Amino acid sequence: MFNKVVIFGVGLIGGSFARALRHAGVVTTLVGVGRSPQAMARALELGIIDQVAASVQDAMAGADLVLIAAPVAQTAPVLASLLPYLEAGTVVTDAGSTKSDVVAAARAVMKERVGQFVPGHPIAGRETNGPDAAIVDLYHGKKTVLTPLPENAAADIDRVAAAWSACGAIIHRLTPQEHDTVFASVSHLPHLLAYALVDDIARKPHAGLLFQYAASGFRDFTRIAGSSPEMWRDISLANQSALLGELDAYLAQLTAIRAMLANGDGAAIEAVYANAQRARCRWIEAIETAEAPPAQDSSPE
């Protein structure tokens, strides 16, 4: 499917993409580009990539597909670095967790060639980073959202979709604005809350004692606070408007629950908890139904 795939940022996201493509047997050569020589050397040592590019020009020569798997604030600089060497047949995509800012950066940098950029976002991750965190099945059964541009050729969108499908992902499509509104609520706000809670506890004078007794509930709630601070700083700022709206709504919810607690209103508190429990159960059931294998036909021939 692909002769040469170039990945800017061979960490968890880019490295897992490379591993999955190789496992699927759909790529001949995987080339890595990155800011850290140590990380790139490690990716090469682990066999995630076949070579580390000597330069961006060298990387882009003959590339079929380019994935930008770097913090979203790096999108414009990366696009600017590769644009002089972008060949007519090369398609560029990204894995950024925000899309409106990425699209704006692509339009500003690529101008009339923006049609060669197909924005995307794989909805998968782990709380670990770097090449050693990359796994072959990170995207298996997970959603990848594409937010195509009007300038994109259908064949280029299909090529990006085919790459993610080869990784085992399920392809969805949204507009950039829809994407950012949705993920401010179900991804960006939870990360902000997890970071804030751990930071609050870590700053207390008896933090050591608190962490000593923190158990599985605390671990599960705060797991995502182990993610890359740089990446999530960029995501928070890039989706500032939508995230502020979600944060304000959540603060209103906390204020309401605080009033219930202060008034000793157990019935109201239980109602909130019960509604949340029902909603979560429905969500989990929907996920399990979607992931369940199709029933086997046991009827006689």
KAKA-V405402 format. One record per run of one state. SS is the DSSP state (alpha for helix, beta for strand, coil for the rest). FROM is the first residue (numbers start at 1). LEN is the number of residues. If there is no record, write none. Layout:
# KAKA-V405402
ss:SS from:FROM len:LEN
ss:SS from:FROM len:LEN
This chain:
# KAKA-V405402
ss:coil from:1 len:1
ss:beta from:2 len:7
ss:coil from:9 len:3
ss:alpha from:12 len:13
ss:coil from:25 len:2
ss:beta from:27 len:7
ss:coil from:34 len:3
ss:alpha from:37 len:9
ss:coil from:46 len:5
ss:beta from:51 len:2
ss:coil from:53 len:3
ss:alpha from:56 len:5
ss:coil from:61 len:4
ss:beta from:65 len:4
ss:coil from:69 len:3
ss:alpha from:72 len:12
ss:coil from:84 len:7
ss:beta from:91 len:4
ss:coil from:95 len:5
ss:alpha from:100 len:17
ss:beta from:117 len:2
ss:coil from:119 len:1
ss:beta from:120 len:3
ss:coil from:123 len:8
ss:alpha from:131 len:3
ss:coil from:134 len:9
ss:beta from:143 len:4
ss:coil from:147 len:7
ss:alpha from:154 len:13
ss:coil from:167 len:3
ss:beta from:170 len:4
ss:coil from:174 len:2
ss:alpha from:176 len:27
ss:coil from:203 len:4
ss:alpha from:207 len:7
ss:coil from:214 len:2
ss:alpha from:216 len:11
ss:coil from:227 len:2
ss:alpha from:229 len:10
ss:coil from:239 len:1
ss:alpha from:240 len:23
ss:coil from:263 len:3
ss:alpha from:266 len:26
ss:coil from:292 len:10
